[in-house]
Amino acid sequence: MRGILQLLIMFFVTGVALLREKLSTRDRIRRLQRNKLRRLVRHAKKNVPFYADLFKDINPDTCKLDDLPPVTKKDLMKRLPDTLSVRGITKEEIVWFSQDAGSIGKFFRGKYVLCSTSGTTGMVGHFMSTQTTWSILRGVEFARLLRGRLAPKYIFKYTVLNRLKWAMLVATGGHYITYLLMKLSPGIVNRLAKIRPFSIMDPMHKMVAELNEFQPHYLHGYPTFLEALAYEQLAGRLKIEPDFISSGSEPFTQMARSVLQKAYPGVQMSETYGTTEALSLANQCAHGRLHVNDDYVILEGVDDNYRTVPFGMRSRRTLVTNLVNKFQPIIRYELNDSVVLFTGQPCPCGSPLRVVEVHGRSDDTFFLMDQDGHFHAFPPIPFEVLFLQVKGLKQYQLIHEEQNHLRVRYARVEKHPAADVERQILESFNGYLDQCGLAKTVKVSVEEMGEITRPPSTQKVRQIFSKVKAPPNAV
């Protein structure tokens, strides 16, 4: 019964989100934003100890956005239990659940959603919501991601003529938000569509064989991984004909888009800009523009002093406010992405939602050579997953130093011995490389750092990058 209720909430929000984008105006969206923000601040100040301290001099009934101090992941994780509106949940309980493989795809305490993530410096974060909040955010994502595909002809095609087969190319070994979107779906969803996860940690040849068997209509994944998969299609090993491809979690580069268009001629592609902290920040319309979901989140482009940058100017940092989550409020939370927000002439699609360009962290794809001299593309996301499995790791950086030499720089939590952290890193990397048939040809070296700091000349740490050029025969 609970699953059916959550599904009804999701479908209701989907309908509201679709209608609001078609019928509302920019002024109405702004008023809605302001009212939601003040209700959120009032709730947070009253019920959440972290914000009770932070907002002690704030009047929720008259406050403006820039009256509220920004917060960072470090701020929230330092006082994790105090960021929740429910008392009695400990940090130890949250961390244990997040590290327990048997808990993946289950609700924390049977009723809360818990997602874990790393970030630009590799710091692990834990973010929670109620099932109702989760259903609302899912409904928004469903509406805005598929805004052009909820028309009768597509619904008929993938319900009456075919049962929709949707391949999710995701990290599956932890409490990662994209995987949980599928795992925590009400059971009835799986009767309406065949949604199947494909682990990005599997060797590419296994992924290719399974996709060839599944023959998905829709593909969703990380842009760098979709790009690596497109190389397999161009080489003739992968043989699928998707109708729709969506991407998220990374910037969708023009190179990735070009390779995908070449591999799958005529496919419709849609980009999502999202985070674990707020799920869906923006979605691409049919005219190729990313529209901020202004009715459910507030996105700010700011400079290094957290002052709002003018529209049309690239920000140094980004602040996000999740207007839906009252269980663990996220208010003016710092992202290390750089964005450009636009107003002015409306988009040809007619949406009243603002347009954003995202210049997020760009990690590199590594091209590693096997013992036969053939190159294989390795996108960054699987490496991030390897790091998330290491206990005691505070920060990390991975560099393709020279051909087939990977160098890991890391910072650790003091109570965890360096020898133990390094053992975990090497075991994780060597196990993954062995699965991919490269354990004998790729060298991994590890170096402890006190802290991995942001370079003064740029606004983002290069977390996973290559000093080695891609070979011309990469496919």
C-alpha positions in Angstrom: 0.0 0.0 0.0 2.8 2.4 0.8 4.4 1.8 -2.6 1.2 2.6 -4.4 0.8 5.8 -2.4 4.3 6.9 -3.2 3.7 6.1 -6.9 0.5 8.2 -6.8 2.5 11.1 -5.3 5.1 10.8 -8.0 2.6 10.8 -10.8 0.7 13.8 -9.2 3.9 15.8 -9.0 4.8 14.8 -12.6 1.5 16.3 -13.8 1.9 19.4 -11.7 5.5 19.9 -13.0 4.4 19.5 -16.6 1.5 21.9 -16.3 3.4 24.5 -14.4 6.1 24.6 -17.1 3.4 25.1 -19.7 1.1 27.5 -18.0 3.0 29.4 -15.4 5.0 32.6 -15.8 8.4 33.7 -14.6 6.9 36.1 -12.0 4.7 33.3 -10.5 7.7 31.0 -10.3 9.7 33.7 -8.4 6.8 34.2 -5.9 6.5 30.4 -5.4 10.3 30.2 -4.8 10.2 32.9 -2.3 7.3 31.4 -0.3 8.8 28.0 -0.3 12.1 29.3 0.8 10.6 31.2 3.8 8.6 28.1 4.8 11.8 26.0 4.6 13.8 28.5 6.7 11.1 28.7 9.3 11.0 24.9 9.6 14.8 24.5 9.6 15.2 27.1 12.3 12.6 25.5 14.5 13.3 21.8 14.0 17.0 21.4 12.9 19.7 22.2 15.5 22.3 23.0 12.9 20.1 25.7 11.3 18.8 26.9 14.7 22.3 28.0 15.4 23.1 29.2 11.9 19.9 31.2 11.5 19.6 32.5 15.1 19.5 36.1 13.8 17.4 35.4 10.8 13.7 36.3 10.5 12.1 33.6 8.3 9.1 35.8 7.5 11.1 38.6 5.9 14.5 37.0 5.0 15.9 37.2 1.5 18.1 34.6 0.0 21.4 36.4 0.4 20.6 37.0 4.1 21.3 33.3 4.6 24.9 32.1 5.2 26.2 29.5 2.7 27.1 26.0 4.0 29.6 23.4 2.7 29.6 19.6 2.8 32.3 19.8 5.5 29.9 22.0 7.6 27.0 19.5 7.3 29.0 16.3 7.8 30.8 17.7 10.9 27.4 17.9 12.6 25.5 15.3 10.6 22.9 14.2 13.2 22.2 17.9 13.9 21.3 18.5 10.3 18.3 16.2 10.6 14.8 17.2 11.8 14.5 14.0 13.7 16.5 13.3 16.9 18.1 10.1 17.9 19.9 9.2 14.7 23.6 8.9 15.2 26.4 9.5 12.7 27.7 6.0 13.5 24.4 4.5 12.5 24.3 6.4 9.2 27.9 5.5 8.3 27.4 1.8 9.2 24.2 1.7 7.0 26.1 3.4 4.1 28.9 0.9 4.3 26.8 -2.2 4.7 26.4 -4.0 1.3 23.3 -5.7 2.5 21.5 -2.4 3.1 21.9 -1.2 -0.6 18.4 -0.7 -2.0 16.7 -0.6 1.4 15.3 2.2 3.4 17.2 3.5 6.4 15.3 2.4 9.5 12.7 1.1 7.1 11.4 4.6 6.1 14.2 7.0 5.1 16.2 7.3 1.9 20.0 7.6 2.5 22.4 8.5 -0.4 26.1 8.7 -0.2 28.4 10.6 -2.5 32.0 11.9 -2.8 32.8 15.3 -4.3 35.4 17.3 -6.0 38.0 16.6 -3.2 36.8 13.0 -2.6 35.1 13.9 0.8 32.2 11.4 1.4 28.8 12.9 2.2 25.6 11.4 3.5 22.2 12.9 2.5 18.8 11.8 3.7 15.1 12.4 2.9 11.7 10.9 3.6 10.0 8.6 1.1 7.5 11.4 0.3 10.2 13.9 -0.5 11.9 11.2 -2.6 8.7 10.6 -4.5 8.3 14.4 -5.1 11.8 14.7 -6.5 11.4 11.6 -8.6 8.2 13.1 -10.1 10.0 16.3 -11.0 12.8 14.4 -12.6 10.4 12.2 -14.5 8.4 15.2 -15.8 11.3 17.3 -16.9 13.6 14.6 -18.2 10.9 13.1 -20.3 9.0 16.3 -21.0 9.0 15.5 -24.7 8.3 11.8 -24.3 5.1 11.8 -22.2 3.1 12.4 -25.4 0.4 9.9 -26.3 2.3 8.5 -29.2 5.3 7.5 -27.0 3.1 6.2 -24.2 1.2 4.0 -26.7 4.5 2.8 -28.3 6.0 1.7 -25.0 3.0 0.4 -23.2 0.7 -1.2 -25.9 3.2 -2.0 -28.7 6.3 -2.7 -26.6 7.2 -2.9 -23.0 9.8 -0.2 -22.5 13.3 -1.5 -21.8 15.4 1.0 -20.0 19.1 0.3 -19.4 20.7 2.2 -16.4 24.5 2.2 -16.7 25.3 3.1 -13.1 27.5 2.4 -10.1 25.7 -0.3 -8.2 28.0 -1.1 -5.3 26.7 1.5 -2.9 24.0 4.0 -1.8 24.4 6.0 -5.0 21.4 8.2 -6.0 21.0 7.1 -9.6 21.0 3.4 -8.6 18.6 4.1 -5.8 16.2 5.8 -8.2 15.7 2.4 -9.7 16.1 0.1 -6.7 13.7 2.1 -4.5 10.9 2.3 -7.2 7.5 0.9 -6.2 7.1 -2.7 -7.5 4.4 -1.7 -10.0 6.9 0.4 -11.9 8.8 -2.8 -12.9 5.5 -4.2 -14.3 5.0 -1.2 -16.5 8.6 -1.0 -17.8 11.6 -3.3 -17.7 14.3 -1.1 -16.0 17.6 -3.0 -15.6 20.8 -1.8 -14.0 24.2 -2.5 -15.7 27.2 -2.1 -13.4 29.8 0.3 -14.7 32.3 -1.8 -12.7 31.9 -4.8 -15.0 34.5 -5.3 -17.7 33.5 -3.7 -21.0 33.2 -7.0 -22.8 30.6 -8.2 -20.3 28.6 -4.9 -20.5 28.6 -5.1 -24.3 27.4 -8.7 -24.3 24.6 -8.0 -21.8 23.4 -4.9 -23.7 23.4 -6.8 -27.0 21.1 -9.3 -25.3 18.9 -6.8 -23.6 18.5 -4.4 -26.6 17.3 -1.4 -24.7 15.0 1.3 -26.0 16.3 3.9 -23.6 19.9 4.3 -22.2 20.9 6.4 -19.2 24.4 6.8 -17.9 27.4 9.0 -17.2 28.5 11.0 -20.3 32.1 9.6 -20.2 30.8 6.1 -19.9 28.3 6.5 -22.6 31.1 7.9 -24.8 33.3 4.8 -24.0 30.3 2.6 -24.9 29.9 4.5 -28.2 33.4 3.5 -29.2 32.3 -0.1 -28.8 29.3 0.5 -31.1 31.6 2.2 -33.7 34.0 -0.8 -33.5 31.1 -3.1 -34.2 31.2 -5.0 -30.9 28.1 -3.3 -29.5 25.0 -3.6 -31.6 22.1 -1.8 -30.1 19.6 0.8 -31.5 18.4 3.0 -28.6 15.6 5.5 -29.2 16.5 7.9 -26.4 19.7 8.5 -24.4 19.9 10.6 -21.2 22.9 11.5 -19.2 23.8 13.0 -15.8 26.3 13.4 -13.0 29.0 14.8 -15.3 29.3 17.6 -18.0 28.1 16.4 -21.3 31.0 17.5 -23.5 30.6 18.3 -27.2 33.1 15.4 -27.9 30.9 12.9 -26.1 27.8 14.2 -27.9 29.5 13.9 -31.3 30.7 10.4 -30.7 27.2 9.3 -29.5 25.6 10.9 -32.6 28.0 9.1 -34.8 27.4 5.8 -33.1 23.6 6.1 -32.9 22.4 8.2 -35.8 19.1 10.0 -35.2 18.9 9.2 -31.5 17.4 11.8 -29.2 19.7 12.9 -26.3 18.8 14.7 -23.2 21.2 16.0 -20.5 20.4 16.2 -16.8 22.2 18.4 -14.3 21.7 16.9 -10.9 23.3 16.3 -7.5 22.8 13.8 -4.7 21.8 16.8 -2.4 18.8 17.9 -4.6 18.5 15.2 -7.3 17.4 17.2 -10.4 18.6 20.8 -10.8 18.1 21.2 -14.5 16.9 19.3 -17.5 17.4 19.8 -21.2 14.5 20.8 -23.5 14.1 19.9 -27.2 16.0 23.0 -28.2 19.1 21.9 -26.3 18.9 24.3 -23.4 19.1 23.3 -19.8 16.2 24.7 -17.8 16.6 25.0 -14.0 13.8 23.4 -12.0 13.2 26.8 -10.3 9.9 25.6 -8.7 11.7 23.0 -6.7 15.3 24.2 -6.3 17.1 27.6 -6.1 20.4 27.7 -8.1 22.8 30.6 -7.6 26.0 31.5 -9.4 28.3 33.3 -7.0 31.9 34.6 -6.9 34.6 33.5 -4.4 33.0 35.7 -1.7 29.5 34.2 -2.3 28.2 37.4 -4.0 25.8 36.8 -6.9 27.4 37.2 -10.3 25.4 39.0 -13.0 23.3 37.0 -15.4 25.3 35.8 -18.4 28.6 35.7 -16.4 30.3 32.5 -15.4 30.4 31.9 -11.7 33.3 30.7 -9.6 31.0 28.6 -7.4 27.4 27.5 -7.2 24.9 27.4 -4.4 21.9 25.2 -4.3 18.8 25.2 -2.1 16.5 22.1 -2.1 13.0 23.6 -1.6 11.5 20.1 -1.0 13.6 18.3 1.6 12.6 19.3 5.2 14.1 16.1 6.8 17.6 17.3 6.1 17.4 20.8 4.7 19.9 21.8 2.1 20.0 25.6 2.1 22.6 27.6 0.1 24.8 24.6 -0.1 28.1 25.0 -2.0 28.8 23.1 -5.1 32.2 23.4 -6.8 30.6 23.7 -10.2 30.8 26.8 -12.3 27.5 27.9 -14.0 26.2 30.7 -16.2 22.5 31.6 -15.6 20.4 33.5 -18.2 17.3 35.5 -18.2 15.9 37.7 -21.0 14.5 36.3 -24.2 12.4 33.2 -23.5 13.4 29.8 -24.9 11.6 28.7 -28.1 10.2 25.8 -26.1 8.1 28.3 -24.1 9.4 27.3 -20.6 9.3 30.0 -17.9 12.2 28.3 -16.2 15.7 29.9 -16.3 18.3 28.6 -18.6 21.7 27.5 -17.3 25.0 26.5 -18.8 27.1 24.1 -16.5 30.8 24.1 -16.4 31.2 21.4 -13.8 34.2 19.4 -12.9 35.6 17.6 -16.0 37.4 14.4 -15.3 39.4 12.6 -18.0 38.9 9.3 -19.7 42.0 7.1 -19.5 43.1 5.1 -22.5 45.0 2.0 -21.1 46.8 -0.5 -23.3 46.5 -4.3 -22.9 49.3 -6.8 -23.4 48.4 -7.1 -27.1 48.9 -3.4 -27.7 45.2 -2.5 -28.0 43.9 0.6 -26.2 40.7 0.6 -24.2 38.7 3.6 -22.9 38.2 3.8 -19.1 35.9 6.6 -18.0 36.4 8.2 -14.6 33.2 7.1 -12.8 34.3 3.5 -12.0 37.5 4.9 -10.5 35.4 7.2 -8.2 33.5 4.1 -7.1 36.7 2.3 -6.2 37.7 5.2 -3.9 34.3 5.3 -2.2 34.9 1.7 -1.1 38.1 2.7 0.8 37.5 3.2 4.6 39.5 6.0 6.2 39.9 8.0 2.9 39.3 11.7 3.3 40.5 13.0 -0.2 41.9 11.6 -3.3 43.3 12.4 -6.7 44.1 10.0 -9.6 46.6 10.8 -12.3 47.4 8.9 -15.5 51.1 9.9 -15.1 52.4 8.1 -18.1 51.1 5.3 -20.4 49.7 2.6 -18.1 51.0 4.2 -14.9 48.3 5.4 -12.5 49.3 7.5 -9.6 47.0 7.9 -6.6 47.4 10.9 -4.2 45.3 10.7 -1.0 44.6 12.2 2.4 43.3 10.0 5.2 41.4 10.2 8.4 44.0 10.3 11.2 42.7 7.3 13.1 43.1 5.0 10.0 46.7 3.9 9.5 48.3 4.9 6.2 49.3 1.3 5.5 45.7 0.1 5.8 44.3 2.9 3.5 47.0 2.1 0.9 46.3 -1.6 1.1 42.6 -1.0 0.4 43.4 1.3 -2.5 45.8 -1.1 -4.1 43.4 -4.1 -3.5 40.5 -2.2 -5.1 42.5 -1.0 -8.1 44.3 -4.3 -8.8 41.0 -6.2 -8.4 39.3 -4.0 -10.9 42.2 -4.0 -13.4 42.4 -7.8 -13.1 38.7 -8.0 -14.0 39.5 -5.9 -17.1 42.5 -8.1 -18.0 45.0 -5.3 -17.3 46.5 -6.2 -13.9 49.7 -7.3 -15.5 50.1 -4.3 -17.8 49.0 -1.3 -15.6 51.1 -0.1 -12.6 49.4 1.7 -9.7 51.5 3.8 -7.2 50.1 5.4 -4.1 51.3 8.6 -2.4 50.0 10.1 0.9 49.3 13.8 1.1 48.4 16.0 4.1 45.7 17.7 2.1 44.7 18.0 -1.5 44.1 21.7 -1.9 42.4 23.8 -4.6 45.0 25.4 -7.0 45.0 29.2 -6.7 44.8 29.7 -10.5 41.6 27.6 -11.0 38.3 27.1 -9.2 38.2 23.3 -9.2 40.5 20.5 -8.2 41.4 18.2 -11.1 40.4 15.0 -9.4 40.9 12.4 -12.1 43.0 13.5 -15.0 45.5 12.3 -17.6 48.9 13.6 -18.7 48.8 11.0 -21.5 47.2 12.0 -24.9 44.4 9.7 -26.2 45.7 7.4 -29.0 44.4 7.8 -32.5 43.3 4.2 -32.6 41.4 4.3 -29.2 38.4 2.4 -30.5 
